[in-house]
Amino acid sequence: MFRYELASATGLDGLRKVDFEPAPLGPTEVRIAPRAWSLNFRDLAMPRGGYPGNRKIQTDPPLVPLSDAAGEVVEVGAAVRRFAVGDRVCPCFFPDWVDGELEESQLASALGGAADGVLAETVRLPEHGLVRMPANLSFEEAACLPCAAVTAWQALMLARLTPGQTILTLGTGGVSIFALQIAKLAGARVIITSSSDEKLERARELGADACINYATHPDWDVPAREWTGGVGVDNVIEVGGAGTLERSLRAARVSGAVSLIGILTSPEQNPSPMLALFKRLTIQGIYVGSRVMFEALCRAIEAGDLHPVIDKTFGCESVDDVRAAYQYLKSGSHFGKIVIAR
Ligand SMILES: NC(=O)c1ccc[n+]([C@@H]2O[C@H](COP(=O)([O-])OP(=O)(O)OC[C@H]3O[C@@H](n4cnc5c(N)ncnc54)[C@H](OP(=O)(O)O)[C@@H]3O)[C@@H](O)[C@H]2O)c1
């Protein structure tokens, strides 16, 4: 059996493909054979040492990378009831966050960061940490879901996504394109930003109602508000972090929501809390989601026949194949998701 490991926090040079002997299953464990994986922005941080709460690469190397996969169940423990051999499944980003509020103890189960991830020929997981793949998706498509799609889902659901709402989503990466697709499925209006007119055209084809190039319109919050007749948007999918937060707060309507998700930008601004309090904004930190959220998302994907947008698929035969996928992610030239497949 092969798996990929990051040997140390010394960059992608530490990525290696190794043989390993799979451990026997515990009674409530399931062994899956991933057929496809996907990359997320966070995966770029792991070869450089991870981030708070996700530093296995430093504290207990090596790290098996990646949180996202889709594959088949190939073996089940003696007491497993939820799955059988042959089921098509995805791992949950936090296998131990099943439902309810996220608890501190569950953070340690974050795949490919706090704990070993899934870029392996087989992976052993607790049965409570898996979901059944949406029946309408291929393995490559389903592998896009565990991190980015569940994150977008939680951000939209906590702000009570309803038909007619206006959502502002930043950029055209994995989380933002899922937010666009899910919001359109629910009958919302979507404003999207990008540094590329070509990517905005693709977003329009996916249903985006208004497209703003944030490179040519650095004051993108102004046209976003104008598009809503000056009212502001109901929910901002805030993946930019410190460099975009102030404009996101400005773009939101009074009593609207800003879903704090990402840190794509460096701290250039010092957003004023006044913007949030005088507009009575709900500022909600989002950290992927629970299994129950993932299951609700899968039902919506099946009902609406939503298909994740895959920009490019890489192989997993060699370290060079996998490294090329990481490098493509780092280039930022993708639209939607980047997949590795067998
Ligand atoms: N909190 C959570 O649970 C959670 C979960 C998933 C992701 N995240 C975070 O969310 C962020 C996005 O993740 P991802 O995996 O979707 O990333 P990704 O696929 O790598 O998306 C990157 C895209 O972000 C856009 N971008 C970069 N700088 C921007 C800016 N200043 N303004 C607007 N857009 C900008 C670019 O889009 P264009 O090329 O169109 O300009 C770029 O292609 C990351 O910070 C990630 O760590 C957090």
The ligand as an SDF file (V2000), in Angstrom:
LIG
                    3D

 48 52  0  0  0  0  0  0  0  0999 V2000
  -12.6010   28.4250    7.9810 N   0  0  0  0  0  0  0  0  0  0  0  0
  -12.6980   27.3140    7.2790 C   0  0  0  0  0  0  0  0  0  0  0  0
  -13.2750   26.3360    7.6980 O   0  0  0  0  0  0  0  0  0  0  0  0
  -12.1180   27.2750    5.9150 C   0  0  0  0  0  0  0  0  0  0  0  0
  -12.4370   26.2300    5.0380 C   0  0  0  0  0  0  0  0  0  0  0  0
  -11.9470   26.2670    3.7300 C   0  0  0  0  0  0  0  0  0  0  0  0
  -11.1380   27.3170    3.3530 C   0  0  0  0  0  0  0  0  0  0  0  0
  -10.8190   28.2760    4.2500 N   0  0  0  0  0  0  0  0  0  0  0  0
  -10.0000   29.4170    3.8540 C   0  0  0  0  0  0  0  0  0  0  0  0
  -10.7170   30.1340    2.8640 O   0  0  0  0  0  0  0  0  0  0  0  0
   -9.8150   30.6780    1.9350 C   0  0  0  0  0  0  0  0  0  0  0  0
  -10.1670   30.1510    0.5500 C   0  0  0  0  0  0  0  0  0  0  0  0
   -9.9120   28.7670    0.5200 O   0  0  0  0  0  0  0  0  0  0  0  0
  -10.0450   27.9660   -0.8400 P   0  0  0  0  0  0  0  0  0  0  0  0
   -9.5860   26.5800   -0.5710 O   0  0  0  0  0  0  0  0  0  0  0  0
  -11.3570   28.2280   -1.4480 O   0  0  0  0  0  0  0  0  0  0  0  0
   -8.9120   28.7230   -1.6770 O   0  0  0  0  0  0  0  0  0  0  0  0
   -8.5100   28.6200   -3.1880 P   0  0  0  0  0  0  0  0  0  0  0  0
   -9.3280   27.6180   -3.9080 O   0  0  0  0  0  0  0  0  0  0  0  0
   -7.0290   28.4980   -3.2540 O   0  0  0  0  0  0  0  0  0  0  0  0
   -8.9540   30.0600   -3.7340 O   0  0  0  0  0  0  0  0  0  0  0  0
   -8.0210   31.0400   -3.9900 C   0  0  0  0  0  0  0  0  0  0  0  0
   -8.7380   32.1810   -4.7230 C   0  0  0  0  0  0  0  0  0  0  0  0
   -9.0130   33.2240   -3.8130 O   0  0  0  0  0  0  0  0  0  0  0  0
   -9.1140   34.4260   -4.5230 C   0  0  0  0  0  0  0  0  0  0  0  0
   -8.4460   35.5440   -3.8430 N   0  0  0  0  0  0  0  0  0  0  0  0
   -7.1610   35.6870   -3.5180 C   0  0  0  0  0  0  0  0  0  0  0  0
   -6.9540   36.9020   -2.9870 N   0  0  0  0  0  0  0  0  0  0  0  0
   -8.1520   37.5300   -2.9970 C   0  0  0  0  0  0  0  0  0  0  0  0
   -8.6040   38.8230   -2.6300 C   0  0  0  0  0  0  0  0  0  0  0  0
   -7.7780   39.7460   -2.1320 N   0  0  0  0  0  0  0  0  0  0  0  0
   -9.8990   39.1140   -2.7880 N   0  0  0  0  0  0  0  0  0  0  0  0
  -10.7690   38.2160   -3.2720 C   0  0  0  0  0  0  0  0  0  0  0  0
  -10.3850   36.9820   -3.6760 N   0  0  0  0  0  0  0  0  0  0  0  0
   -9.1060   36.6600   -3.5290 C   0  0  0  0  0  0  0  0  0  0  0  0
   -8.4990   34.2090   -5.8870 C   0  0  0  0  0  0  0  0  0  0  0  0
   -9.5710   34.2350   -6.8340 O   0  0  0  0  0  0  0  0  0  0  0  0
   -9.4370   34.9460   -8.2530 P   0  0  0  0  0  0  0  0  0  0  0  0
   -8.3670   34.1830   -8.9580 O   0  0  0  0  0  0  0  0  0  0  0  0
  -10.7690   34.8040   -8.8530 O   0  0  0  0  0  0  0  0  0  0  0  0
   -9.0470   36.3810   -8.0120 O   0  0  0  0  0  0  0  0  0  0  0  0
   -7.8730   32.8140   -5.7680 C   0  0  0  0  0  0  0  0  0  0  0  0
   -7.9230   32.1030   -6.9630 O   0  0  0  0  0  0  0  0  0  0  0  0
   -8.4170   30.2920    2.4240 C   0  0  0  0  0  0  0  0  0  0  0  0
   -7.9020   31.3280    3.2370 O   0  0  0  0  0  0  0  0  0  0  0  0
   -8.6710   29.0620    3.2500 C   0  0  0  0  0  0  0  0  0  0  0  0
   -7.6870   28.8380    4.2170 O   0  0  0  0  0  0  0  0  0  0  0  0
  -11.2860   28.2620    5.5050 C   0  0  0  0  0  0  0  0  0  0  0  0
  1  2  1  0
  2  3  2  0
  2  4  1  0
  4  5  1  0
  4 48  2  0
  5  6  2  0
  6  7  1  0
  7  8  2  0
  8  9  1  0
  8 48  1  0
  9 10  1  0
  9 46  1  0
 10 11  1  0
 11 12  1  0
 11 44  1  0
 12 13  1  0
 13 14  1  0
 14 15  2  0
 14 16  1  0
 14 17  1  0
 17 18  1  0
 18 19  2  0
 18 20  1  0
 18 21  1  0
 21 22  1  0
 22 23  1  0
 23 24  1  0
 23 42  1  0
 24 25  1  0
 25 26  1  0
 25 36  1  0
 26 27  1  0
 26 35  1  0
 27 28  2  0
 28 29  1  0
 29 30  1  0
 29 35  2  0
 30 31  1  0
 30 32  2  0
 32 33  1  0
 33 34  2  0
 34 35  1  0
 36 37  1  0
 36 42  1  0
 37 38  1  0
 38 39  2  0
 38 40  1  0
 38 41  1  0
 42 43  1  0
 44 45  1  0
 44 46  1  0
 46 47  1  0
M  CHG  2   8   1  16  -1
M  END
$$$$
